[in-house]
Amino acid sequence: MISPVAQATDPWRSHPARIVRIAEEIGGVRSYDLVLDNTAVRAAYRFVPGQFNMLYLPGIGEAAISISSSMATPDLLTHTVRSVGNVTAALARAKVGDPVLIRGPFGNPWPVDRLADRDVVIVAGGLGLASQRSLIDALARHATACRSTAVIHGAKRPADLLFQSEYAAWKAAGIDMHPIVDVGEGGWSGPVGLVTKLLDTLPLDPQSTTLLCCGPDRMMTAVAEKAFARGVPADEVYLSLERNMSCAVAHCGLCQFGPLFVCRDGPVFSFDRIAQFLAVPQC
């Protein structure tokens, strides 16, 4: 008999799960709370912030989706999804109680074990905050003893800022929240512009700062350049890349990035490891 741990960590094995809750986040984006059906597999399943699962809908396909739930509740797996393709469009039609197959977790996570006594700056563009939500939760619960945490979150409009209902709890836990939008409307009184504008004004001790960024490539490159200009070393700047991850085990080659595979070697990379590949324009 195959042990539950072996089943939970088999990269090719999909596990049946059920949708137990659906939360409307922002326009076109929902969070799905999933619970694995098999209690033994559920108990054995563990993930680290920044990792992802492959969500499989039979007859439609699989999609790589970041895990956006708390490590404190590993039996409840949340995935925050925008409807942009066949799988995510089908998921958008799903209801509470519907089945979903899960394969994972996969990928290189955020460097949680390297953040002790560091000043952590988290920069997110749009839906990029979903891949950082579990990390923010861990820092808010003081699961990692960093020195300070600041979150810069940029979106097109105020209504596009993700997880706004959680800002108060994050602030209460000592996290500095800095939302910014491209277009101020609807009574918005906060800053307007790009996330780099806020990074310019944020006080930084470059030798104790670790910057974690997720969003469009151009945004992440601009953020990294700003951090370097402030004296933050390239090996203390981490980016989470978004690429077409199909197999999740570096076999299909669709997410190859230079000699690396985003599904296996990423999605989180230190900037110094991938700088030469980011300089190559995407087709």
DAVEN-V665410 format. One record per residue. N is the residue number from 1. D_CENTER is the distance of its C-alpha to the mean C-alpha in whole Angstrom. Layout:
n:N d_center:D_CENTER
n:N d_center:D_CENTER
//
This chain:
n:1 d_center:35
n:2 d_center:31
n:3 d_center:30
n:4 d_center:27
n:5 d_center:25
n:6 d_center:26
n:7 d_center:25
n:8 d_center:21
n:9 d_center:21
n:10 d_center:22
n:11 d_center:20
n:12 d_center:22
n:13 d_center:23
n:14 d_center:21
n:15 d_center:22
n:16 d_center:23
n:17 d_center:21
n:18 d_center:22
n:19 d_center:20
n:20 d_center:21
n:21 d_center:20
n:22 d_center:18
n:23 d_center:17
n:24 d_center:18
n:25 d_center:15
n:26 d_center:16
n:27 d_center:18
n:28 d_center:17
n:29 d_center:14
n:30 d_center:14
n:31 d_center:13
n:32 d_center:15
n:33 d_center:16
n:34 d_center:17
n:35 d_center:19
n:36 d_center:21
n:37 d_center:24
n:38 d_center:26
n:39 d_center:26
n:40 d_center:26
n:41 d_center:23
n:42 d_center:21
n:43 d_center:23
n:44 d_center:22
n:45 d_center:18
n:46 d_center:16
n:47 d_center:12
n:48 d_center:11
n:49 d_center:7
n:50 d_center:5
n:51 d_center:7
n:52 d_center:8
n:53 d_center:11
n:54 d_center:14
n:55 d_center:15
n:56 d_center:19
n:57 d_center:21
n:58 d_center:25
n:59 d_center:27
n:60 d_center:24
n:61 d_center:21
n:62 d_center:18
n:63 d_center:15
n:64 d_center:11
n:65 d_center:9
n:66 d_center:5
n:67 d_center:7
n:68 d_center:7
n:69 d_center:10
n:70 d_center:12
n:71 d_center:13
n:72 d_center:17
n:73 d_center:17
n:74 d_center:16
n:75 d_center:18
n:76 d_center:16
n:77 d_center:13
n:78 d_center:11
n:79 d_center:10
n:80 d_center:9
n:81 d_center:11
n:82 d_center:13
n:83 d_center:16
n:84 d_center:17
n:85 d_center:19
n:86 d_center:21
n:87 d_center:19
n:88 d_center:17
n:89 d_center:20
n:90 d_center:21
n:91 d_center:19
n:92 d_center:19
n:93 d_center:23
n:94 d_center:22
n:95 d_center:24
n:96 d_center:23
n:97 d_center:25
n:98 d_center:24
n:99 d_center:23
n:100 d_center:20
n:101 d_center:20
n:102 d_center:17
n:103 d_center:17
n:104 d_center:15
n:105 d_center:13
n:106 d_center:12
n:107 d_center:11
n:108 d_center:11
n:109 d_center:9
n:110 d_center:9
n:111 d_center:13
n:112 d_center:13
n:113 d_center:17
n:114 d_center:18
n:115 d_center:17
n:116 d_center:20
n:117 d_center:22
n:118 d_center:20
n:119 d_center:19
n:120 d_center:16
n:121 d_center:14
n:122 d_center:11
n:123 d_center:11
n:124 d_center:9
n:125 d_center:11
n:126 d_center:11
n:127 d_center:8
n:128 d_center:6
n:129 d_center:6
n:130 d_center:5
n:131 d_center:1
n:132 d_center:4
n:133 d_center:7
n:134 d_center:8
n:135 d_center:8
n:136 d_center:10
n:137 d_center:12
n:138 d_center:13
n:139 d_center:14
n:140 d_center:16
n:141 d_center:18
n:142 d_center:19
n:143 d_center:18
n:144 d_center:17
n:145 d_center:20
n:146 d_center:19
n:147 d_center:22
n:148 d_center:20
n:149 d_center:16
n:150 d_center:16
n:151 d_center:13
n:152 d_center:14
n:153 d_center:13
n:154 d_center:14
n:155 d_center:15
n:156 d_center:19
n:157 d_center:20
n:158 d_center:20
n:159 d_center:20
n:160 d_center:16
n:161 d_center:15
n:162 d_center:12
n:163 d_center:13
n:164 d_center:16
n:165 d_center:18
n:166 d_center:16
n:167 d_center:17
n:168 d_center:20
n:169 d_center:19
n:170 d_center:17
n:171 d_center:20
n:172 d_center:22
n:173 d_center:20
n:174 d_center:21
n:175 d_center:18
n:176 d_center:19
n:177 d_center:17
n:178 d_center:18
n:179 d_center:17
n:180 d_center:19
n:181 d_center:20
n:182 d_center:21
n:183 d_center:24
n:184 d_center:25
n:185 d_center:27
n:186 d_center:28
n:187 d_center:29
n:188 d_center:26
n:189 d_center:27
n:190 d_center:24
n:191 d_center:24
n:192 d_center:24
n:193 d_center:22
n:194 d_center:20
n:195 d_center:17
n:196 d_center:19
n:197 d_center:22
n:198 d_center:21
n:199 d_center:20
n:200 d_center:23
n:201 d_center:25
n:202 d_center:22
n:203 d_center:25
n:204 d_center:23
n:205 d_center:25
n:206 d_center:24
n:207 d_center:25
n:208 d_center:23
n:209 d_center:20
n:210 d_center:16
n:211 d_center:14
n:212 d_center:10
n:213 d_center:9
n:214 d_center:7
n:215 d_center:9
n:216 d_center:12
n:217 d_center:14
n:218 d_center:17
n:219 d_center:15
n:220 d_center:14
n:221 d_center:17
n:222 d_center:19
n:223 d_center:17
n:224 d_center:17
n:225 d_center:21
n:226 d_center:21
n:227 d_center:20
n:228 d_center:23
n:229 d_center:25
n:230 d_center:25
n:231 d_center:25
n:232 d_center:22
n:233 d_center:22
n:234 d_center:20
n:235 d_center:19
n:236 d_center:18
n:237 d_center:15
n:238 d_center:12
n:239 d_center:10
n:240 d_center:7
n:241 d_center:10
n:242 d_center:10
n:243 d_center:13
n:244 d_center:15
n:245 d_center:14
n:246 d_center:17
n:247 d_center:19
n:248 d_center:16
n:249 d_center:19
n:250 d_center:20
n:251 d_center:23
n:252 d_center:23
n:253 d_center:22
n:254 d_center:20
n:255 d_center:17
n:256 d_center:20
n:257 d_center:19
n:258 d_center:22
n:259 d_center:23
n:260 d_center:19
n:261 d_center:17
n:262 d_center:14
n:263 d_center:13
n:264 d_center:15
n:265 d_center:15
n:266 d_center:12
n:267 d_center:9
n:268 d_center:9
n:269 d_center:13
n:270 d_center:15
n:271 d_center:17
n:272 d_center:20
n:273 d_center:19
n:274 d_center:18
n:275 d_center:20
n:276 d_center:23
n:277 d_center:21
n:278 d_center:19
n:279 d_center:23
n:280 d_center:24
n:281 d_center:23
n:282 d_center:22
n:283 d_center:24
//
